Amino acid sequence: MILSRRFFILGGTSLSLLGHPIWNARAATQKKKNLVIIMLRGGMDGLTAVPVKDRLLNSLRPNILVNKTIDLDGNFSLHPRLKTFASLWKTGQATVVHGSNIPYTKRSHFEGQNQMETGATTPYTEATGWLGRGIDTAELNGLAISLQMPLLLRGKITADNYFPTTLGLPSSKIFEKVTSSFVEGTPLHEAMMSINARPREMLRANWKDREPLKLAKTAAEQLKANDGPRIAVFDLDGFDTHSAQGGTDGEHGEKLSKYDGIVKVLKDNLGKTFDDTLIVTLTEFGRKVEENGGYGTEHGYGTAILMAGGLVKKSQVYTDWPGLSKKALFEGQYLNATIDARAVYCSAMAACFDVDFNYMRKHAFWNEQLPDLTEKLFKT
């Protein structure tokens, strides 16, 4: 079944959706472009995913250095587990933004993840998410199917929200009978009308299909439909590798492989729609440059954003590289972030939603001084 005009939100262990069966006139006239966000919770190490060719990195990470990397541009390379990303690089459909992060410089997962979803400069100060505000700005309202509305997708416009059941459901006739018993225009009547508009199949939970690659295939099937969703959000955890992080092998490599697997399934199943799709990563912070005593890394600051799909402008490592010398490192220990990740996300929404960057910045990021990277990073 195709979910008519719906946003699709996926988690590594759960499935939720956001959208509305009736879009506004503006959305109906737009070319359909898909935006996929993959949240890498725990702190994805940009220097493991995309190592820089620097002797300092070799000396700081003797036991977790990534070997047999895939060269990108002579200065940076890819972790060998990112095979799909590497193949997309060769066709001009993959981009890295390195030395980047949200404006969070402390070490708390809770605070960092709150800011990565809200886009705020201070944790716990905003009740909406940057993607939710972007959806508001593009006037694409929605319905969320989840236990609670994901923070990343919460906007100022009130959205319907529910959680699917594993129990049997009443027939459509019973729903209609109950609806007709309420006075038209009253809140209870409107609530029943909203329930009646939901696809019956998606009112039921199917917990057997929550494995990430299965979810990716389902997402691709929905995203490639002309009247299907245009936003998907995956939620992957496990990037908090304080020990056994490894280089070529190890925990971080395993997690990167899961990310790469999702990208592969999307690419294989989207078909031509992949040309009109953008896949972007999101994480709360990077890792400390120097390894610790447990062959892992501590929480850091700067990291890398991985982007793939036909909507990237070209294959490139876009960076204002800060360097790895002690003077260049943030607080002498962490990769610095010279590019505000929010500028990337604001530009991505502007490109995918066909909204002027300055307008998007004003309404989704409080008109903060974020540079317009739309033309540099994306096809418009």
C-alpha positions in Angstrom: 0.0 0.0 0.0 1.1 3.5 -0.8 0.6 6.1 2.0 -0.9 9.0 0.1 1.1 12.3 0.6 2.8 11.3 3.8 6.0 11.9 5.6 7.8 8.8 6.6 9.8 8.6 9.8 11.7 5.5 10.7 13.6 4.4 13.7 16.1 1.6 14.2 13.7 -0.1 16.6 10.4 1.7 15.8 8.4 3.1 12.9 6.5 6.3 12.9 5.1 8.5 10.1 4.4 12.2 9.6 2.2 13.7 6.9 -1.3 14.6 5.9 -3.5 13.1 3.2 -4.4 16.6 1.9 -1.5 19.0 1.1 -1.9 22.6 0.2 -1.9 24.0 -3.4 1.7 25.0 -3.2 2.9 21.5 -2.5 0.8 20.1 -5.2 2.6 22.1 -7.9 6.1 21.3 -6.6 8.4 18.7 -8.1 8.7 15.9 -5.6 12.1 15.9 -3.8 12.8 13.5 -1.0 14.8 14.4 2.1 16.1 11.6 4.3 17.7 12.3 7.7 19.8 9.6 9.4 20.4 10.4 13.0 23.6 8.8 14.3 23.1 8.9 18.0 26.1 8.7 20.4 28.6 10.9 18.6 29.7 9.7 15.2 33.5 10.0 14.8 34.2 12.0 11.7 37.9 11.1 11.8 37.0 7.4 11.6 34.3 7.8 8.9 36.4 10.2 6.9 40.0 10.1 8.0 42.4 12.9 7.0 45.9 12.1 5.8 47.9 13.5 8.6 50.8 12.0 10.6 49.4 13.6 13.7 46.3 11.4 13.4 48.5 8.3 13.2 50.4 9.2 16.3 47.3 10.1 18.3 45.4 6.9 17.3 48.0 4.1 17.0 45.5 1.4 18.0 42.3 2.6 16.3 43.8 3.9 13.1 41.6 3.0 10.1 43.6 1.1 7.5 42.8 0.2 3.9 40.8 3.3 3.5 39.1 4.4 0.2 40.8 7.5 -1.2 38.5 10.4 -2.0 40.6 13.4 -3.0 44.1 12.8 -1.9 43.6 14.5 1.5 40.7 12.6 2.8 39.5 9.0 2.6 36.6 6.8 3.6 36.3 4.0 6.1 36.3 0.7 4.2 32.9 -0.2 5.5 31.4 2.7 3.5 31.4 0.8 0.3 28.0 2.1 -1.0 29.0 5.7 -0.2 32.3 5.2 -2.1 30.4 3.9 -5.2 28.2 6.9 -5.0 31.2 9.2 -4.8 32.4 7.8 -8.1 29.2 8.8 -9.8 29.1 12.3 -8.3 26.3 11.5 -5.8 28.1 11.7 -2.5 29.5 14.6 -0.5 31.2 15.1 2.9 31.1 18.3 5.0 34.0 17.9 7.4 35.0 19.9 10.4 31.4 20.6 11.2 28.9 20.3 14.0 26.0 21.9 15.8 26.9 24.7 18.2 27.3 22.4 21.2 30.7 22.2 22.9 30.0 20.2 26.1 29.9 16.4 26.5 26.3 15.5 27.5 24.4 13.2 25.1 21.1 14.5 26.5 22.0 18.1 25.9 23.7 17.5 22.6 20.9 15.4 21.2 18.4 18.0 22.3 20.3 20.7 20.4 20.8 18.5 17.3 17.1 18.1 17.1 16.0 21.6 18.0 18.8 23.5 16.3 19.0 25.8 19.3 22.3 27.2 20.8 21.2 26.3 24.3 19.7 22.9 25.4 16.1 22.6 26.6 15.1 26.1 25.5 13.0 25.1 22.4 10.0 22.9 22.2 10.2 22.5 18.4 12.6 20.8 16.0 14.5 22.4 13.1 12.9 20.0 10.7 9.5 20.6 12.1 9.9 24.3 11.7 11.2 23.8 8.2 8.0 21.8 7.4 6.0 24.7 8.9 7.9 27.1 6.7 7.2 25.1 3.6 3.6 24.8 4.7 3.7 21.0 4.8 1.6 20.0 7.8 1.2 16.5 9.1 0.1 13.5 11.0 2.6 11.6 13.3 2.3 7.9 13.9 4.5 7.3 17.0 4.2 7.0 20.8 5.1 10.7 20.9 6.0 13.2 18.3 9.7 13.1 17.6 11.4 16.4 18.8 13.1 16.8 15.4 9.7 17.0 13.7 7.7 19.0 16.2 6.6 22.3 14.7 4.4 25.2 15.8 1.5 24.0 13.8 -0.5 21.4 15.8 -0.1 18.0 14.2 -2.3 14.9 14.9 -0.6 12.1 16.7 -1.3 8.4 17.5 0.4 5.1 18.1 -0.6 1.9 16.1 -2.1 -1.0 17.9 -1.3 -4.7 17.7 -4.9 -5.5 18.6 -7.9 -6.0 16.2 -9.6 -2.9 14.9 -13.3 -2.1 14.5 -14.7 -2.2 11.0 -14.9 1.0 8.8 -18.7 0.9 9.2 -18.4 1.1 13.0 -16.0 4.0 12.7 -18.5 5.8 10.4 -21.4 5.1 12.7 -19.5 6.5 15.7 -18.5 9.5 13.7 -22.0 10.3 12.6 -23.2 10.2 16.2 -21.2 13.5 16.9 -22.4 16.9 15.8 -20.5 18.0 12.7 -17.9 20.6 13.5 -17.4 19.6 17.1 -13.9 18.5 18.4 -15.1 14.9 18.7 -16.5 14.8 15.2 -13.2 16.3 13.8 -11.2 13.8 15.8 -13.1 10.9 14.3 -12.8 12.4 10.8 -9.1 12.5 11.3 -9.0 8.8 12.4 -11.2 7.8 9.4 -8.6 9.5 7.0 -5.8 7.2 8.2 -4.8 4.2 6.1 -6.3 1.2 7.8 -3.2 -1.0 7.3 -1.0 1.6 9.2 -3.3 1.6 12.2 -1.9 -1.8 13.0 1.7 -2.3 14.3 3.9 -4.9 12.6 6.8 -5.2 15.0 8.5 -8.0 12.8 9.6 -5.4 10.2 11.6 -3.0 12.5 15.0 -4.2 11.4 16.8 -1.1 9.8 17.3 -2.7 6.3 13.6 -3.8 6.1 12.6 -0.3 7.2 14.8 1.2 4.5 13.1 -1.0 1.8 9.7 0.0 3.1 10.8 3.7 3.1 12.1 3.4 -0.5 8.8 1.9 -1.7 6.9 4.8 -0.1 9.3 7.6 -1.2 9.3 6.7 -4.8 5.5 7.0 -5.2 4.4 10.2 -6.8 1.8 10.7 -4.1 3.9 9.2 -1.3 5.9 10.8 1.5 8.9 13.0 0.8 10.7 13.0 4.2 12.2 10.0 6.0 14.1 10.0 9.3 16.1 7.0 10.5 17.3 6.8 14.1 20.5 4.8 14.7 22.3 4.6 18.0 25.4 2.9 19.3 28.1 5.5 18.1 29.2 6.1 21.7 32.3 4.0 21.4 34.3 4.6 24.6 35.9 1.2 24.2 36.6 -1.2 21.4 36.0 1.5 18.8 38.5 -0.1 16.5 39.8 1.1 13.2 39.0 -0.9 10.2 37.1 -3.3 12.5 35.4 -2.6 15.8 32.2 -1.1 17.0 32.3 2.2 15.1 33.0 0.3 11.8 30.0 -1.9 12.5 27.7 1.1 13.0 29.0 2.8 9.9 28.2 -0.4 8.0 24.6 -0.2 9.2 24.4 3.4 7.9 25.9 2.3 4.6 23.5 -0.6 4.4 20.5 1.8 4.7 21.9 4.0 1.9 22.4 0.9 -0.3 18.8 -0.3 0.2 17.5 3.1 -0.5 19.6 3.4 -3.7 18.7 -0.1 -4.9 14.9 0.3 -4.3 14.3 4.0 -5.1 15.2 3.5 -8.8 15.0 6.8 -10.7 13.7 8.5 -7.6 17.1 8.4 -6.1 18.0 11.2 -8.5 15.6 13.4 -6.6 16.6 12.3 -3.1 19.0 13.7 -0.5 20.3 11.6 2.4 21.9 13.6 5.2 23.4 12.5 8.6 22.9 14.1 11.9 24.8 13.5 15.2 25.2 15.4 18.5 29.1 15.7 18.5 32.2 14.0 17.3 34.9 12.2 19.3 38.1 13.2 21.0 41.1 13.1 18.5 43.3 11.0 20.8 42.4 7.5 21.7 41.8 6.5 25.3 43.1 3.5 27.3 40.2 1.3 26.3 40.9 1.6 22.5 38.1 4.0 22.1 37.4 7.7 22.2 35.7 10.2 24.5 33.1 12.7 23.6 34.3 15.5 21.3 33.2 18.4 19.2 33.8 18.6 15.4 32.7 15.7 13.1 31.6 15.1 9.5 28.3 15.2 7.7 27.8 12.5 5.1 25.4 13.3 2.2 24.3 11.1 -0.7 21.7 11.1 -3.4 21.0 12.7 -6.8 20.4 16.1 -5.2 24.1 16.7 -4.1 25.8 19.1 -6.5 28.9 16.9 -6.9 31.3 14.6 -5.0 33.4 16.8 -2.8 34.8 17.2 0.7 33.5 20.6 1.6 35.6 21.9 4.5 37.4 24.8 6.1 39.8 22.3 7.5 41.0 23.4 11.0 44.0 21.0 11.3 45.0 18.6 14.0 47.8 20.5 15.7 47.3 21.1 19.4 46.8 24.8 18.7 44.2 24.1 16.1 42.2 21.6 18.2 39.2 22.9 20.2 40.4 23.1 23.9 43.6 21.4 22.6 41.8 18.0 22.4 39.0 17.9 19.9 38.5 18.4 16.2 37.3 22.0 15.8 34.0 22.8 14.0 34.5 25.6 11.5 31.2 25.0 9.7 27.9 25.3 11.5 26.0 22.1 10.7 22.7 24.1 10.8 23.8 26.0 7.7 23.9 22.6 5.9 20.5 21.5 7.2 18.9 24.9 6.4 20.4 24.7 2.9 19.2 21.1 2.5 15.6 22.1 3.4 15.7 25.1 1.2 16.8 22.9 -1.7 14.4 20.0 -1.0 11.3 22.1 -0.1 11.9 24.7 -2.9 12.0 27.5 -0.3 14.3 30.6 -0.4 17.2 30.0 2.0 16.9 33.4 3.7 13.2 32.7 4.3 13.9 29.3 5.6 16.7 30.6 7.9 14.4 33.3 9.3 11.6 30.9 10.2 13.5 27.7 11.0 16.6 29.1 12.6 15.6 32.4 14.0 17.4 34.3 11.3 20.8 33.4 12.8 23.8 34.3 10.7 24.1 31.0 8.9 25.8 31.1 5.4 23.8 30.0 2.4 25.4 26.7 1.2 22.6 25.8 -1.2 24.4 26.5 -4.4 27.7 25.0 -3.2 26.3 21.7 -2.0 23.0 20.9 -3.8 21.3 20.9 -7.1 18.6 23.5 -7.3 
